[in-house]
């Protein structure tokens, strides 16, 4: 059921400016984040289509043979790691993806929307509703047996695809509701990380777990000792990844841990009126002074922001498309689709993502607002909430990742078909609902990506 559009009372200029300042305070990093996620969603879609065509073509054997190719790391005669290419992508490359996720979470908790409990309360509560109900719906389809392990699959929201859908709608979605969706997706990521670490871990090795703890303590000690040599952190980070991999916990959790340990505030404060900064700006400094000025100025930006700026494009434009290329290639024969259509795994995932997300996010938001615990942003309507709740049912990347941890074929193929189908349906429903809203007039800005252009 789609709620009818409500025309909110025209807000006062003062209140509109206050709401605008809340969004604008998030600054350029968020605007760049939105832009990269939207563009990354296009590449993700393209990689998915290529994988499906390749896996269902006359060259499907080459697709599977490539993913099964083994790559090893050897020290002398000792084989340190020997993994198939698919495992390198899912365990190693995705560790970088989850490292970026960890950076985003750290930034949000220290300087972003999650720093303010009142601002974070509404999307956080909505996210919890959007995780609990989909899992419960899935479990109702699969209360026991092998299929029961997939309850975490419909809990996730794909930020890239969700942002891509919202970006296509322009100023029909208010800026604060774009922030609402982003914060909801980040809280979803936190939930997914917890689920992966706690429920998709088996055969723990105590010694390797202690080694991982030792690596974490080493990173903390290096930070306190103000060690600034990047290669040292790379070496310890690789050892942490290897220890977590060998411990039985999924190796991508190492990336999250490293992201959360990264400083999110500037390391030093430099007076721009002092040398060598002024000398470098005047252009009369030598190479040593310029190098020192560059070092001092670089410290004005937190390590989290610097690493996000460096790695976020790599994650969105390379790692996630490669992950999709390696994981989206499933057999779409008539027999497979017929089997999936009656599979409780497929049906549970589809119902969880399409209905569970929409109802869970909307209901949790409604209860939070009606109880007085939070309030709906002034420029938003309940149609915006329902539309974004439906869009949150696009659970592509992390859902595929959890499916790979939970299942092997044939259940894995059935799960992937459920994820693909539900994500498409959720995107269409969310877009159709949001298209029923009226364009939102907002204060003009030189960056329409986040705020939108005011109507004349």
C-alpha positions as CSV (number, residue, x, y, z in Angstrom):
1,X,0.0,0.0,0.0
2,X,1.4,3.4,-1.0
3,X,0.7,6.3,1.3
4,X,-0.8,9.4,-0.4
5,X,1.4,12.4,-0.8
6,X,1.1,14.9,2.0
7,X,1.8,18.6,1.3
8,X,3.7,19.8,4.3
9,X,3.1,23.3,5.6
10,X,5.5,25.8,4.0
11,X,8.4,26.1,6.4
12,X,9.8,29.4,7.5
13,X,13.0,30.6,5.9
14,X,14.8,30.3,9.2
15,X,13.8,26.7,9.8
16,X,14.7,25.8,6.1
17,X,18.1,27.4,6.5
18,X,18.7,25.5,9.7
19,X,17.8,22.2,8.0
20,X,20.0,23.2,5.1
21,X,23.0,24.0,7.4
22,X,22.7,20.5,8.9
23,X,23.2,18.9,5.4
24,X,25.8,21.5,4.3
25,X,27.8,20.9,7.5
26,X,28.6,17.4,6.3
27,X,30.7,19.2,3.6
28,X,32.4,18.1,0.5
29,X,33.4,14.6,1.6
30,X,29.8,13.5,1.7
31,X,29.0,15.1,-1.7
32,X,32.0,13.3,-3.2
33,X,30.9,10.1,-1.5
34,X,27.5,10.4,-3.1
35,X,29.0,11.1,-6.5
36,X,31.3,8.1,-6.3
37,X,28.6,5.7,-5.1
38,X,26.2,6.7,-7.8
39,X,28.9,6.3,-10.5
40,X,30.1,3.0,-8.9
41,X,26.6,1.7,-9.1
42,X,26.7,2.0,-12.9
43,X,29.9,0.0,-13.1
44,X,28.5,-2.6,-10.6
45,X,25.4,-3.0,-12.9
46,X,27.6,-3.4,-15.9
47,X,29.8,-6.0,-14.3
48,X,26.8,-8.0,-13.2
49,X,25.4,-8.0,-16.7
50,X,28.7,-9.1,-18.1
51,X,29.0,-11.9,-15.6
52,X,25.5,-13.2,-16.3
53,X,26.0,-13.1,-20.1
54,X,29.5,-14.8,-19.8
55,X,28.2,-17.5,-17.4
56,X,25.3,-18.4,-19.7
57,X,27.2,-18.2,-23.0
58,X,29.1,-20.8,-25.0
59,X,32.2,-19.7,-23.1
60,X,30.8,-20.4,-19.7
61,X,33.6,-23.0,-19.0
62,X,36.2,-20.2,-19.3
63,X,34.3,-18.2,-16.7
64,X,34.4,-20.9,-14.1
65,X,37.9,-22.1,-15.0
66,X,39.2,-18.5,-14.5
67,X,37.7,-18.3,-11.1
68,X,39.0,-21.7,-10.1
69,X,42.6,-20.7,-11.1
70,X,44.9,-21.1,-8.0
71,X,47.3,-18.4,-7.0
72,X,49.8,-19.1,-4.2
73,X,52.2,-17.1,-2.1
74,X,55.4,-19.1,-1.3
75,X,58.3,-18.4,0.9
76,X,61.1,-20.7,-0.2
77,X,59.6,-24.2,-0.3
78,X,56.8,-23.3,2.1
79,X,53.4,-22.4,0.7
80,X,52.0,-19.5,2.8
81,X,48.7,-19.3,1.0
82,X,47.1,-21.2,-1.9
83,X,43.7,-19.9,-2.9
84,X,41.5,-19.9,-6.0
85,X,41.1,-16.6,-7.7
86,X,37.5,-16.4,-6.5
87,X,38.7,-16.7,-2.9
88,X,41.4,-14.0,-3.4
89,X,38.7,-11.7,-4.6
90,X,36.2,-12.5,-1.8
91,X,38.7,-12.7,1.0
92,X,41.5,-10.3,0.1
93,X,40.0,-7.7,-2.3
94,X,36.9,-7.5,-0.2
95,X,39.0,-6.9,2.9
96,X,39.9,-3.5,1.3
97,X,36.2,-2.9,0.6
98,X,35.4,-3.5,4.3
99,X,38.4,-1.4,5.3
100,X,36.8,1.5,3.5
101,X,33.5,0.6,5.2
102,X,35.4,0.7,8.5
103,X,36.7,4.2,7.6
104,X,33.2,5.4,6.8
105,X,31.9,4.1,10.1
106,X,34.7,5.7,12.0
107,X,34.2,9.0,10.3
108,X,30.5,9.0,10.9
109,X,30.9,8.2,14.6
110,X,33.6,10.9,15.1
111,X,32.7,13.8,12.8
112,X,29.6,12.7,10.9
113,X,25.9,12.2,11.6
114,X,26.4,9.3,14.0
115,X,28.3,11.6,16.3
116,X,25.0,13.4,17.3
117,X,22.7,10.8,18.9
118,X,19.6,12.9,18.2
119,X,20.5,13.3,14.5
120,X,21.4,9.6,14.2
121,X,18.4,8.2,16.1
122,X,15.9,8.2,13.3
123,X,17.9,6.4,10.6
124,X,19.5,4.1,13.2
125,X,16.1,3.0,14.5
126,X,14.8,2.7,10.9
127,X,17.9,0.5,10.0
128,X,17.2,-1.8,13.0
129,X,13.6,-2.3,11.8
130,X,15.0,-2.9,8.3
131,X,17.3,-5.7,9.6
132,X,15.1,-7.5,12.1
133,X,11.9,-7.9,10.0
134,X,13.6,-9.2,6.8
135,X,15.6,-11.7,8.9
136,X,12.4,-12.8,10.6
137,X,10.5,-13.1,7.3
138,X,13.3,-15.2,5.9
139,X,13.4,-17.4,8.9
140,X,9.6,-18.0,8.6
141,X,10.3,-19.5,5.2
142,X,13.4,-21.5,6.4
143,X,12.9,-22.4,10.1
144,X,15.3,-25.4,9.9
145,X,17.6,-27.3,7.6
146,X,20.5,-25.9,5.5
147,X,18.4,-23.0,4.3
148,X,18.1,-21.6,7.8
149,X,21.7,-20.4,7.6
150,X,20.8,-17.6,5.1
151,X,18.8,-15.4,7.5
152,X,21.4,-12.7,7.3
153,X,21.2,-12.3,3.5
154,X,18.1,-10.0,3.3
155,X,19.4,-7.7,6.1
156,X,21.8,-5.7,3.9
157,X,21.4,-2.6,1.8
158,X,23.6,-1.9,-1.2
159,X,24.7,1.8,-0.9
160,X,25.9,2.1,-4.5
161,X,22.7,0.9,-6.1
162,X,20.4,2.7,-3.6
163,X,22.3,6.0,-4.1
164,X,22.2,5.5,-7.8
165,X,18.4,5.2,-7.8
166,X,17.9,8.2,-5.6
167,X,20.3,10.3,-7.7
168,X,18.2,9.7,-10.8
169,X,15.2,11.3,-9.0
170,X,17.0,14.6,-8.5
171,X,15.3,17.1,-6.1
172,X,12.2,14.8,-5.6
173,X,14.2,13.5,-2.5
174,X,15.1,16.2,0.0
175,X,18.8,16.5,1.0
176,X,18.1,15.4,4.6
177,X,16.4,12.3,3.4
178,X,19.4,11.4,1.2
179,X,21.4,11.7,4.5
180,X,18.8,9.5,6.1
181,X,19.3,6.8,3.5
182,X,23.1,7.0,3.7
183,X,23.1,6.8,7.5
184,X,20.6,3.9,7.4
185,X,22.8,2.0,5.0
186,X,25.9,2.6,7.2
187,X,24.1,1.3,10.2
188,X,23.1,-1.7,8.0
189,X,26.8,-2.2,7.3
190,X,27.5,-2.2,11.0
191,X,24.8,-4.9,11.5
192,X,26.1,-6.9,8.6
193,X,29.7,-6.8,9.9
194,X,28.5,-8.0,13.3
195,X,26.5,-10.8,11.7
196,X,29.5,-12.0,9.6
197,X,31.9,-11.9,12.6
198,X,29.6,-13.6,15.1
199,X,27.3,-16.0,13.1
200,X,29.4,-16.9,10.0
201,X,32.5,-18.0,11.9
202,X,33.5,-21.6,12.5
203,X,36.4,-23.8,13.6
204,X,38.1,-21.0,15.6
205,X,41.9,-21.3,16.1
206,X,42.9,-19.9,19.5
207,X,46.5,-19.4,18.6
208,X,45.8,-17.5,15.4
209,X,43.1,-15.5,17.2
210,X,45.8,-14.5,19.8
211,X,48.1,-13.5,17.0
212,X,45.4,-11.3,15.5
213,X,44.9,-9.6,18.9
214,X,48.7,-9.1,19.0
215,X,48.6,-7.4,15.6
216,X,45.8,-5.1,16.8
217,X,47.7,-4.2,19.9
218,X,50.8,-3.5,17.7
219,X,48.7,-1.0,15.6
220,X,47.5,0.7,18.7
221,X,51.0,0.9,20.1
222,X,52.4,2.3,16.9
223,X,49.6,5.0,16.9
224,X,50.5,6.0,20.4
225,X,54.1,6.1,19.6
226,X,53.3,8.4,16.7
227,X,54.8,6.1,14.1
228,X,54.0,7.7,10.8
229,X,55.8,5.3,8.4
230,X,53.1,3.9,6.2
231,X,54.9,0.7,5.2
232,X,55.0,-0.4,8.8
233,X,51.3,-0.3,9.0
234,X,50.9,-2.1,5.7
235,X,53.1,-5.0,7.0
236,X,51.2,-5.3,10.4
237,X,47.9,-4.9,8.5
238,X,48.8,-7.8,6.2
239,X,49.8,-10.0,9.2
240,X,46.5,-9.1,10.9
241,X,44.6,-10.1,7.7
242,X,46.5,-13.4,7.5
243,X,46.0,-14.1,11.2
244,X,42.3,-13.5,11.0
245,X,42.1,-15.6,7.9
246,X,43.8,-18.5,9.6
247,X,41.8,-18.0,12.9
248,X,38.5,-19.1,11.3
249,X,36.9,-15.6,11.4
250,X,36.3,-14.2,7.9
251,X,39.4,-12.3,6.8
252,X,37.4,-9.2,5.7
253,X,36.8,-8.4,9.4
254,X,40.5,-7.5,9.6
255,X,39.8,-4.7,7.1
256,X,36.9,-3.4,9.3
257,X,39.2,-3.5,12.4
258,X,41.9,-1.5,10.7
259,X,39.4,1.0,9.5
260,X,38.0,1.6,13.0
261,X,41.6,2.0,14.4
262,X,42.4,4.8,11.9
263,X,42.5,8.3,13.4
264,X,39.5,10.4,12.3
265,X,40.7,13.8,13.5
266,X,43.7,15.8,12.3
267,X,47.0,14.8,13.9
268,X,48.4,18.3,14.3
269,X,47.3,21.9,14.3
270,X,49.5,24.2,12.2
271,X,49.4,28.0,12.3
272,X,49.1,29.0,8.7
273,X,50.8,32.4,9.5
274,X,54.0,30.6,10.5
275,X,56.9,29.4,8.4
276,X,57.4,27.2,6.4
277,X,53.8,27.5,5.1
278,X,54.0,31.2,4.3
279,X,57.3,30.7,2.5
280,X,55.9,27.9,0.4
281,X,52.8,30.1,-0.5
282,X,55.0,33.0,-1.4
283,X,56.9,30.8,-3.8
284,X,60.4,31.8,-2.4
285,X,61.1,28.5,-0.5
286,X,63.5,25.8,-1.3
287,X,62.6,22.1,-1.8
288,X,63.1,21.2,1.9
289,X,60.8,24.0,3.1
290,X,58.1,23.1,0.6
291,X,58.3,19.4,1.6
292,X,57.9,20.5,5.3
293,X,55.0,22.7,4.4
294,X,53.3,19.9,2.5
295,X,53.8,17.6,5.5
296,X,52.4,20.1,8.0
297,X,49.4,20.9,5.8
298,X,48.7,17.3,5.1
299,X,48.3,16.7,8.8
300,X,45.4,19.2,8.8
301,X,43.3,16.4,7.1
302,X,42.6,13.3,9.2
303,X,44.0,10.0,8.1
304,X,40.5,8.6,7.7
305,X,39.6,11.3,5.2
306,X,42.9,10.9,3.3
307,X,42.5,7.2,3.0
308,X,38.9,7.5,2.1
309,X,39.8,10.0,-0.6
310,X,42.5,7.5,-1.9
311,X,40.6,4.2,-1.5
312,X,37.0,4.9,-2.0
313,X,37.3,5.3,-5.8
314,X,39.3,2.1,-5.9
315,X,36.7,0.2,-3.9
316,X,33.7,1.6,-5.9
317,X,35.2,1.6,-9.4
318,X,37.4,-1.6,-9.2
319,X,36.9,-3.9,-6.2
320,X,33.1,-4.0,-6.2
321,X,32.7,-4.5,-10.0
322,X,35.3,-7.2,-9.8
323,X,33.5,-8.8,-6.9
324,X,30.2,-8.7,-9.0
325,X,32.0,-10.1,-12.0
326,X,33.2,-13.1,-9.9
327,X,30.0,-13.7,-8.0
328,X,27.1,-12.8,-10.3
329,X,27.7,-15.4,-12.9
330,X,25.0,-17.9,-12.3
331,X,23.2,-20.4,-14.5
332,X,19.9,-18.9,-15.6
333,X,18.6,-22.0,-17.4
334,X,14.9,-22.7,-17.4
335,X,15.4,-25.6,-14.9
336,X,17.3,-23.4,-12.5
337,X,14.7,-20.6,-12.6
338,X,11.9,-23.0,-12.1
339,X,13.7,-24.6,-9.1
340,X,14.3,-21.1,-7.6
341,X,10.7,-20.1,-8.0
342,X,9.6,-22.8,-5.6
343,X,12.7,-22.6,-3.3
344,X,12.1,-21.4,0.3
345,X,15.6,-19.8,0.1
346,X,14.7,-17.7,-2.9
347,X,11.3,-16.8,-1.7
348,X,12.5,-16.0,1.8
349,X,15.2,-13.6,0.4
350,X,12.8,-12.0,-2.0
351,X,10.1,-11.5,0.6
352,X,12.6,-10.2,3.1
353,X,14.2,-7.7,0.8
354,X,11.0,-6.4,-0.9
355,X,8.4,-6.6,1.9
356,X,10.6,-6.9,5.0
357,X,12.8,-3.8,4.2
358,X,9.8,-1.7,3.2
359,X,7.6,-2.5,6.1
360,X,10.5,-2.8,8.7
361,X,12.0,0.6,7.9
362,X,8.6,2.4,7.5
363,X,7.1,0.8,10.7
364,X,10.2,1.5,12.8
365,X,10.3,5.1,11.6
366,X,6.6,5.6,12.2
367,X,6.8,4.2,15.8
368,X,9.9,6.3,16.5
369,X,8.2,9.5,15.3
370,X,4.7,8.8,16.9
371,X,6.3,8.0,20.2
372,X,8.0,11.4,20.3
373,X,11.5,9.7,20.4
374,X,12.4,11.4,17.1
375,X,10.9,13.7,14.5
376,X,10.5,13.5,10.7
377,X,12.6,16.2,8.9
378,X,10.4,19.2,8.0
379,X,10.9,18.9,4.2
380,X,10.2,15.2,4.2
381,X,6.8,13.3,3.9
382,X,5.8,9.8,4.7
383,X,5.9,9.1,0.9
384,X,9.6,9.8,1.0
385,X,10.0,7.4,4.0
386,X,8.1,4.6,2.2
387,X,10.0,5.1,-1.1
388,X,13.4,5.1,0.6
389,X,12.4,2.1,2.7
390,X,11.6,0.2,-0.5
391,X,14.9,1.4,-2.1
392,X,16.7,0.0,1.0
393,X,15.6,-3.4,-0.2
394,X,18.3,-3.3,-2.9
395,X,20.6,-5.7,-1.0
396,X,23.1,-6.6,-3.7
397,X,26.8,-6.5,-2.8
398,X,26.8,-7.5,0.9
399,X,23.8,-9.8,0.4
400,X,25.8,-11.7,-2.2
401,X,28.8,-11.7,0.1
402,X,26.8,-13.2,3.0
403,X,25.2,-15.7,0.6
404,X,28.6,-17.0,-0.3
405,X,29.4,-17.5,3.4
406,X,26.1,-19.3,4.1
407,X,25.7,-21.6,1.1
408,X,27.2,-23.7,-1.6
409,X,25.4,-24.8,-4.7
410,X,22.6,-25.4,-5.4
411,X,21.3,-23.2,-2.5
412,X,23.9,-20.5,-3.4
413,X,22.5,-20.2,-6.9
414,X,18.9,-20.0,-5.6
415,X,20.0,-17.4,-3.1
416,X,21.6,-15.3,-5.8
417,X,18.5,-15.5,-8.0
418,X,16.5,-14.2,-5.0
419,X,18.9,-11.4,-4.4
420,X,18.9,-10.3,-8.1
421,X,15.2,-10.5,-8.5
422,X,14.3,-8.8,-5.2
423,X,16.9,-6.0,-5.8
424,X,15.4,-5.1,-9.2
425,X,11.8,-5.2,-7.8
426,X,12.9,-3.0,-4.8
427,X,14.5,-0.5,-7.1
428,X,11.5,-0.2,-9.3
429,X,9.0,0.1,-6.4
430,X,11.2,2.6,-4.6
431,X,11.5,4.8,-7.7
432,X,7.8,4.6,-8.5
433,X,6.9,5.7,-5.0
434,X,9.4,8.5,-5.0
435,X,8.2,9.7,-8.4
436,X,4.9,10.5,-6.8
437,X,6.5,13.2,-4.6
438,X,6.8,16.8,-5.6
439,X,10.2,18.4,-6.3
440,X,11.5,20.0,-3.1
441,X,12.5,23.6,-3.1
442,X,15.8,24.1,-1.3
443,X,18.3,26.9,-0.8
444,X,20.4,27.2,-3.9
445,X,24.0,25.8,-3.8
446,X,26.8,25.5,-6.2
447,X,26.7,21.7,-5.8
448,X,23.4,20.3,-6.9
449,X,24.6,16.7,-6.3
450,X,23.6,16.9,-2.7
451,X,21.1,19.7,-2.3
452,X,19.5,20.1,-5.6
453,X,18.6,23.2,-7.6
454,X,15.8,25.5,-6.3
455,X,12.8,25.8,-8.5
456,X,12.5,29.2,-10.1
